[in-house]
Amino acid sequence: MSKLDAELEQAVRESEAVAEAQPAPVALPPKDPPKRSVALLVALVVMGGAILTLVFTTLDGSLIRNRQVDDLVHERDKLVGRNVTVEGTLKRGSLMKRDEPCEYRFTIKGKTEEIAMRYPRCVVPDTFRDVPGMETQVTAQGSLDPEGHFAATSIIAKCPSKYEMKDRASKGEQAPHQAVGPTSSL
């Protein structure tokens, strides 16, 4: 055998021995203690609490509470100065208009209670009329003043449905926005 064959045979044996050998276990680096993740969690909880506190303390004055007239009257002390939406029926003969300064005054009623309303605008919805023989449903948004009046910033008069109006028209009634109801002056 030649020297080259011997070297080749030696190289093959060494490579086979290396292939059969088990790799040495590699030691894993030690884990960092979980202090960072706990600190991050605490920071996130504190920030979340601060944001929720800010939201709830800021929103309290701007929340709009929906009430019926009876509920509003019974909870009057609790709701003075807060934004409220109140629903009721226009009391017959209570709608009055003042020209200088422009203001509408009226009363809305619930099942058992009534509340005086003031609306300091010159224009009201077309359907907001005091029409004999027809109830006008009113939704007003605003706040109670300390004297007990409701200072409305917007009003909506519900128009009867088209089916209800067809029935009423067959009996000779007009739609609230077609009938001109009496409005007294202050």
C-alpha positions as CSV (number, residue, x, y, z in Angstrom):
1,M,0.0,0.0,0.0
2,S,1.2,3.4,-0.8
3,K,1.7,6.2,1.6
4,L,-1.2,8.1,0.0
5,D,-3.5,5.1,0.6
6,A,-2.4,4.8,4.2
7,E,-3.1,8.5,4.8
8,L,-6.5,8.2,3.2
9,E,-7.4,5.2,5.3
10,Q,-6.3,7.0,8.4
11,A,-8.4,10.0,7.6
12,V,-11.5,7.8,7.0
13,R,-11.0,6.2,10.4
14,E,-10.7,9.5,12.2
15,S,-13.8,10.9,10.5
16,E,-15.8,7.7,11.4
17,A,-14.6,8.1,15.0
18,V,-15.7,11.7,15.1
19,A,-19.1,10.8,13.6
20,E,-19.7,8.1,16.3
21,A,-18.7,10.3,19.2
22,Q,-21.5,11.9,21.3
23,P,-21.6,15.7,21.3
24,A,-20.7,17.2,24.6
25,P,-23.6,18.8,26.5
26,V,-23.7,22.5,26.2
27,A,-24.5,24.4,29.4
28,L,-27.4,26.8,29.0
29,P,-26.8,30.4,30.2
30,P,-28.5,31.1,33.5
31,K,-32.0,32.6,33.3
32,D,-32.5,36.2,34.5
33,P,-34.8,36.4,37.4
34,P,-38.3,37.5,36.4
35,K,-37.9,40.9,38.0
36,R,-38.2,42.8,34.7
37,S,-41.6,41.2,33.8
38,V,-43.0,41.8,37.2
39,A,-41.9,45.5,37.1
40,L,-43.4,45.9,33.6
41,L,-46.7,44.3,34.8
42,V,-46.8,46.7,37.8
43,A,-46.1,49.7,35.6
44,L,-48.9,48.7,33.2
45,V,-51.4,48.2,36.0
46,V,-50.6,51.6,37.5
47,M,-50.9,53.3,34.1
48,G,-54.2,51.5,33.4
49,G,-55.6,52.6,36.8
50,A,-54.5,56.2,36.1
51,I,-56.3,56.2,32.7
52,L,-59.5,54.7,34.2
53,T,-59.5,57.3,37.0
54,L,-59.0,60.1,34.5
55,V,-61.8,58.8,32.3
56,F,-64.4,58.3,35.0
57,T,-63.7,61.6,36.8
58,T,-63.8,63.5,33.5
59,L,-66.9,61.8,32.1
60,D,-69.1,62.2,35.2
61,G,-70.2,65.8,34.3
62,S,-70.7,65.1,30.6
63,L,-72.8,62.0,30.8
64,I,-76.3,62.4,29.7
65,R,-78.9,60.7,31.8
66,N,-82.3,59.7,30.2
67,R,-85.3,60.2,32.4
68,Q,-89.1,60.3,32.2
69,V,-90.7,63.4,33.8
70,D,-91.8,61.5,36.9
71,D,-88.3,60.1,37.5
72,L,-86.7,63.5,36.9
73,V,-89.0,65.2,39.5
74,H,-88.4,62.5,42.1
75,E,-84.6,62.7,41.6
76,R,-84.5,66.5,41.3
77,D,-81.9,67.1,44.1
78,K,-79.5,64.5,42.6
79,L,-79.8,65.8,39.0
80,V,-79.5,69.6,39.5
81,G,-76.9,71.0,37.1
82,R,-76.3,67.7,35.3
83,N,-76.9,66.9,31.6
84,V,-80.3,65.1,31.3
85,T,-82.6,64.1,28.6
86,V,-86.2,64.1,29.7
87,E,-89.3,62.7,27.9
88,G,-92.9,63.7,28.4
89,T,-96.1,65.1,26.9
90,L,-96.7,68.8,26.2
91,K,-99.3,70.1,28.7
92,R,-102.2,71.7,26.9
93,G,-102.2,75.5,26.9
94,S,-98.7,75.8,28.5
95,L,-96.7,76.7,25.3
96,M,-95.7,80.4,25.4
97,K,-93.2,82.4,23.4
98,R,-91.3,85.6,24.4
99,D,-89.8,87.7,21.7
100,E,-87.2,89.7,23.5
101,P,-85.0,87.8,24.3
102,C,-86.3,84.9,22.3
103,E,-87.5,82.1,24.6
104,Y,-90.2,79.4,24.7
105,R,-91.7,78.3,28.0
106,F,-93.9,75.3,28.4
107,T,-94.7,72.4,30.7
108,I,-94.3,68.8,30.0
109,K,-96.0,66.1,32.0
110,G,-95.5,62.5,32.9
111,K,-97.9,60.1,34.4
112,T,-98.3,62.0,37.7
113,E,-95.7,64.8,37.6
114,E,-95.0,68.0,35.6
115,I,-92.0,70.1,35.1
116,A,-91.6,73.7,33.8
117,M,-89.3,74.0,30.8
118,R,-87.4,77.0,29.3
119,Y,-86.0,76.9,25.8
120,P,-84.0,80.0,25.0
121,R,-84.2,79.8,21.2
122,C,-86.3,81.5,18.5
123,V,-86.9,78.4,16.4
124,V,-88.7,75.2,17.4
125,P,-89.3,72.0,15.4
126,D,-92.3,72.2,13.0
127,T,-94.0,69.4,15.0
128,F,-93.7,71.2,18.3
129,R,-97.2,72.7,18.4
130,D,-100.0,72.8,21.0
131,V,-102.8,71.3,18.8
132,P,-106.2,70.7,20.4
133,G,-107.1,67.0,20.4
134,M,-103.6,65.8,19.7
135,E,-100.9,65.0,22.3
136,T,-97.4,66.2,21.4
137,Q,-94.6,63.9,22.8
138,V,-91.5,66.0,23.7
139,T,-87.9,65.0,24.3
140,A,-85.7,67.7,25.7
141,Q,-82.0,67.8,26.5
142,G,-80.6,70.2,29.0
143,S,-80.2,70.6,32.8
144,L,-82.2,71.4,35.9
145,D,-81.5,74.8,37.3
146,P,-81.6,75.3,41.1
147,E,-85.0,77.1,40.9
148,G,-86.6,73.9,39.6
149,H,-87.0,74.8,35.9
150,F,-85.5,72.6,33.2
151,A,-83.2,74.7,30.9
152,A,-83.5,72.9,27.6
153,T,-80.7,73.2,25.0
154,S,-82.5,71.1,22.4
155,I,-86.0,69.8,21.9
156,I,-87.5,67.2,19.7
157,A,-91.2,66.7,19.2
158,K,-92.2,63.2,18.1
159,C,-94.3,63.1,15.1
160,P,-97.0,60.4,15.0
161,S,-96.3,57.5,12.7
162,K,-97.6,57.6,9.2
163,Y,-100.1,54.8,10.0
164,E,-101.4,56.7,13.0
165,M,-101.8,59.8,11.0
166,K,-103.7,58.0,8.2
167,D,-106.1,56.8,10.8
168,R,-106.4,60.3,12.3
169,A,-106.7,61.9,8.8
170,S,-109.6,59.6,8.1
171,K,-111.3,61.1,11.2
172,G,-110.6,64.7,9.9
173,E,-107.5,65.5,12.0
174,Q,-104.4,67.3,10.6
175,A,-100.8,66.5,11.2
176,P,-99.2,68.6,14.0
177,H,-97.0,70.5,11.6
178,Q,-99.9,71.3,9.3
179,A,-102.2,72.6,12.1
180,V,-101.3,75.9,13.5
181,G,-101.9,75.7,17.2
182,P,-102.2,78.7,19.6
183,T,-99.0,79.9,21.1
184,S,-99.3,82.5,23.8
185,S,-96.9,85.3,24.3
186,L,-95.1,86.1,27.6
